[in-house]
Amino acid sequence: ALCDLFGQAVQRAQEAEHTRHTQEQAQLQAVRNALLAAISHDHRTPLATIMGAASSLLEQAERLDVAQRRRLAATIVDETERLSRLTDNTLQLVRLGAPGVALRCDWESAEDIVGAVIHRVRRRDGGQRTRARLEPALPLLWCDALLVSQLLENLVDNALKYSPPEAPVEILVRRLGAQALLAVRDRGPGVAPAWRERVFEVFRRGQADGTEAARRGAGVGLAVCRAIARAHGGDLKLRPRGHGGSSFELWLPLRPQPEPPQDPA
């Protein structure tokens, strides 16, 4: 009788494990299918724009003046950068969702990371809307600099896209206890309470208000940002601002700082 009971228990455990494995595989396949659908849809627009501009340059270069050729070339560069960001976000979402992913962490300066992000964003935005405010004497961050830069760049791009053309966007970095706060703050329309967690779900494109900003994009940017934050042992949260707008806040745990190198003399 004991052997029968033990055998039944083992069989139930095996069936439960098989069911769990089947569900995981089905969920993984659903994510893959959705990613393929997003790639096929959202990569088509920049590719079509690039093809149209390049074809015009190739076939009508002699009939175009210098200003027209420069506009077409700028369009190719802008859409190529957009396509590159879409691809990076999609690949990072897949990579960070894999079991046992390893980050390339090192001691990094928040000033260097934010400075590089500001430089790239201003080059694309063509203005000075993006600003930075960093607390003095910030500790070094133990992080993957490329991933944290991608996170901040995604947040700034979103803030610029959803904010009025004249509204500034600010990157704030400060230390709060045993954590570092890196926040991207805007003065846009804000996010409705019901959407403040849903915007971090994959394939969500913000509120369905019918605006061009809400329609563009694959809806993976914020999902990638939260995945990057949690892969570092931190988190990404959305907090509404008092006078309108949103603050997307990356919280990273601070590690004990490395000892400075000893002087051989």
Salt bridges, closest charged atoms under 4 A:
GLU17 OE2 - ARG20 NH2 2.39
GLU24 OE2 - ARG20 NH1 2.45
ASP42 OD2 - HIS41 ND1 3.56
ASP42 OD2 - ARG205 NH2 3.48
GLU79 OE1 - ARG82 NH1 3.42
GLU81 OE2 - ARG123 NH1 3.24
GLU153 OE1 - ARG120 NE 2.91
GLU153 OE2 - ARG124 NH1 2.69
ASP157 OD2 - ARG85 NE 3.40
ASP157 OD1 - ARG124 NH2 2.82
GLU170 OE2 - ARG133 NE 3.10
GLU170 OE1 - ARG185 NH2 2.67
GLU197 OE1 - ARG226 NH1 2.93
GLU201 OE1 - ARG204 NE 3.12
GLU212 OE1 - ARG215 NH2 2.79
ASP235 OD1 - ARG226 NE 3.90
ASP235 OD1 - ARG230 NE 3.19
GLU249 OE2 - ARG239 NE 2.76
